[in-house]
Amino acid sequence: LDELNHLVRTVAALYRPNAFHNFEHASHVTMAVVKLLSRVGQGVPSDPLIPFACVFSAMVHDVDHPGVPNHTLVHENAPLAQVYQSRSVAEQNSFDVAWNLFLESRFDHLRHAVCPP
C-alpha cells in the first residue's frame, strides 16, 4: 500500500501546472474509470491486472503534458516531436514517463503484486 501511495504522489508531481492537462483533470478521469469499473464489475475478469491497468492508464494519460497540442509541438519541431517522430507526441511521452516510473525498483513489490513474475 505504501508503494501505491508513493506511485500516485510521484505521478501527481510529474504533472505540469497546465490549465487542462493537469493532475486535477487526471484524478477526475481516474475516478470516472473507477466508477465505470464498479458498474461493469461482473464483466471484468478477476485478473487484478485488468482494473489496475485501466485505473493506472487513466491516472497517467496526460503526465508530463507540455500543455500545447501535438500539432504545435510538431510545427515548432519541439524535441518531443523529434523523439516521437511527430506522431501522438504528448501521448507517447506520457506513456513512456509513466511506464519507466512503474518499472523503477522502488515499485517492485507493487509491480509484482499486480503482474506476478
LUMFIKE-880726 format. One record per residue: residue in three letters; z, x, y of N, C-alpha, C in turn. Coordinates in steps of 0.001 Angstrom, whole numbers, padded with zeros to 6 digits, always signed. Layout:
N
ALAZXYZXYZXY...
This chain:
117
LEU+000000+000824-001197+000000+000000+000000+000000+000867+001259ASP+000690+002003+001199+000702+002915+002342-000695+003447+002645GLU-001442+003772+001592-002795+004296+001806-003704+003226+002404LEU-003565+002000+001966-004364+000912+002522-004035+000724+004003ASN-002760+000732+004322-002336+000615+005722-002902+001766+006545HIS-002836+002959+006000-003359+004133+006702-004878+004045+006870LEU-005568+003545+005859-007017+003389+005946-007380+002418+007067VAL-006711+001281+007119-007003+000289+008163-006729+000871+009548ARG-005618+001558+009702-005291+002163+011004-006307+003232+011394THR-006752+003990+010426-007734+005035+010705-009073+004419+011095VAL-009487+003391+010377-010729+002700+010725-010632+002130+012141ALA-009514+001505+012447-009331+000938+013790-009489+002010+014858ALA-008947+003182+014604-009017+004278+015572-010436+004830+015720LEU-011275+004631+014712-012650+005135+014767-013597+004204+015512TYR-013142+002990+015788-013959+002085+016593-013916+002535+018043ARG-015048+002480+018698-015124+002838+020119-014756+001621+020965PRO-014333+001845+022192-013937+000719+023060-015151+000019+023688ASN-016008-000544+022854-017188-001272+023326-016822-002713+023644ALA-017675-003352+024420-017436-004751+024778-017521-005671+023563PHE-018385-005374+022619-018549-006259+021464-018291-005557+020136HIS-018878-004403+019924-018782-003700+018635-017465-002920+018576ASN-016359-003653+018565-015034-003038+018613-014191-003530+017435PHE-012962-003011+017330-012138-003370+016184-011672-004820+016242GLU-011530-005378+017421-011160-006799+017504-012240-007654+016843HIS-013489-007357+017153-014612-008064+016518-014584-007839+015002ALA-014378-006595+014587-014342-006283+013151-013214-007031+012449SER-012077-007165+013112-010963-007886+012486-011289-009369+012339HIS-012024-009934+013294-012433-011339+013183-013407-011523+012023VAL-014361-010616+011899-015317-010687+010791-014581-010520+009467THR-013627-009608+009419-012850-009374+008207-012058-010614+007814MET-011414-011244+008794-010648-012462+008499-011560-013576+008005ALA-012770-013666+008556-013721-014678+008107-014129-014432+006657VAL-014342-013184+006296-014713-012846+004919-013558-013157+003967VAL-012336-012838+004363-011175-013147+003532-011069-014655+003312LYS-011290-015421+004375-011242-016884+004252-012345-017385+003329LEU-013534-016844+003483-014647-017230+002613-014324-016917+001154LEU-013803-015719+000901-013453-015344-000472-012381-016264-001052SER-011441-016690-000214-010395-017594-000716-010965-018965-001064ARG-012010-019369-000366-012620-020685-000639-013529-020670-001846VAL-014121-019526-002130-015015-019440-003293-014325-018724-004442GLY-013029-018604-004366-012222-017842-005312-012640-017915-006754GLN-012920-019097-007263-013279-019231-008674-014607-018547-008986GLY-015474-018436-007995-016787-017841-008233-016805-016335-008104VAL-015685-015722-007673-015624-014273-007514-015091-013665-008808PRO-015805-012714-009371-015331-012085-010611-013936-011478-010438SER-013239-011304-011543-011882-010769-011487-011848-009269-011186ASP-012969-008625-011169-013052-007203-010834-012564-007002-009401PRO-011499-006250-009185-010959-006082-007830-011911-005364-006887LEU-012919-004708-007420-013873-004017-006568-014674-004992-005700ILE-014993-006167-006230-015835-007129-005510-015168-007593-004214PRO-013970-008185-004263-013369-008605-002997-013037-007432-002087PHE-012633-006297-002671-012357-005136-001821-013613-004701-001088ALA-014737-004626-001796-015996-004215-001174-016401-005166-000055CYS-016218-006450-000267-016559-007435+000773-015689-007256+002011VAL-014396-007137+001807-013470-007009+002934-013649-005658+003624PHE-013778-004606+002844-013993-003271+003409-015275-003243+004234SER-016337-003824+003715-017617-003863+004436-017487-004594+005766ALA-016779-005705+005743-016579-006459+006989-015802-005629+008005MET-014764-004950+007523-013915-004182+008423-014655-002999+009050VAL-015557-002384+008328-016191-001149+008811-017609-001354+009342HIS-018086-002575+009384-019511-002791+009652-020002-002245+010993ASP-019136-002071+011967-019544-001513+013268-018728-000279+013655VAL-018053+000350+012694-017222+001504+013027-018078+002597+013670ASP-017561+003192+014718-018232+004262+015480-019527+003789+016149HIS-019677+002486+016347-020888+001961+017001-020928+002455+018440PRO-022058+002997+018877-022135+003537+020238-022194+002467+021340GLY-022366+001214+020964-022333+000145+021964-023664-000211+022583VAL-024722+000389+022096-026061+000055+022579-026925-000298+021369PRO-027979-001098+021601-028841-001483+020476-029565-000285+019857ASN-029933-000450+018608-030669+000605+017915-031936+001007+018654HIS-032649+000022+019212-033910+000368+019883-033661+001270+021087THR-032504+001154+021725-032163+002051+022828-031919+003459+022306LEU-031201+003558+021209-030948+004867+020608-032261+005542+020208VAL-033154+004759+019654-034449+005299+019231-035274+005691+020456HIS-035344+004809+021454-036136+005075+022660-035648+006331+023390GLU-034326+006512+023419-033749+007677+024101-033685+008907+023200ASN-034172+008772+021974-034166+009859+020996-032760+010451+020834ALA-031790+009567+020738-030393+009975+020577-030227+010748+019266PRO-029243+011628+019217-029020+012393+017976-028866+011503+016732LEU-028187+010367+016868-028053+009460+015712-029406+008942+015248ALA-030282+008653+016177-031616+008172+015819-032371+009234+015029GLN-032161+010470+015392-032809+011568+014666-032228+011691+013259VAL-030913+011604+013153-030265+011731+011848-030769+010664+010884TYR-030912+009433+011388-031274+008309+010519-032741+007909+010662GLN-033540+008807+011170-034983+008627+011274-035353+007299+011909SER-034580+006921+012937-034850+005737+013758-034807+004420+012986ARG-034094+004382+011861-034026+003160+011043-032573+002712+010885SER-032272+001530+011382-030918+000962+011270-029863+002018+011620VAL-030046+002613+012750-029271+003789+013157-027767+003531+013166ALA-027317+002550+013938-025878+002287+014061-025284+001845+012726GLU-026029+001039+011990-025531+000526+010708-025369+001647+009679GLN-026366+002512+009582-026263+003623+008637-025123+004565+009020ASN-024965+004801+010319-023874+005652+010768-022526+005027+010411SER-022376+003726+010658-021117+003056+010324-020798+003196+008844PHE-021791+002990+008008-021578+003129+006569-021153+004550+006210ASP-021866+005539+006741-021549+006931+006409-020144+007321+006876VAL-019771+006917+008081-018441+007224+008598-017376+006603+007694ALA-017554+005331+007357-016567+004620+006531-016510+005178+005111TRP-017656+005426+004515-017680+005918+003137-017051+007304+003048ASN-017389+008173+003996-016804+009511+003992-015290+009453+004177LEU-014828+008541+004998-013395+008351+005172-012755+007911+003856PHE-013341+006916+003215-012804+006382+001963-012754+007442+000865LEU-013655+008414+000910-013699+009474-000102-012714+010607+000162GLU-012052+010589+001311-011088+011653+001612-009933+011618+000618SER-009400+012775+000317-008349+012892-000698-007093+012108-000338ARG-006849+011873+000928-005648+011118+001317-005704+009662+000853PHE-006871+009205+000416-007024+007837-000093-007307+007808-001593ASP-006978+008883-002287-007240+008971-003731-006607+007836-004528HIS-005340+007547-004262-004650+006504-005033-005287+005137-004795LEU-005597+004846-003557-006244+003573-003224-007610+003484-003903ARG-008388+004535-003769-009724+004539-004354-009661+004371-005876HIS-008720+005042-006530-008599+004918-007980-008057+003551-008407ALA-007292+002907-007535-006805+001555-007845-007954+000549-007783VAL-008863+000768-006852-009981-000159-006666-011152+000201-007569CYS-011395+001476-007722-012532+001982-008518-012003+002961-009560PRO-011412+002459-010623-010851+003375-011634-011918+004336-012161PRO-011512+005594-012358-012499+006594-012839-012949+006309-014264
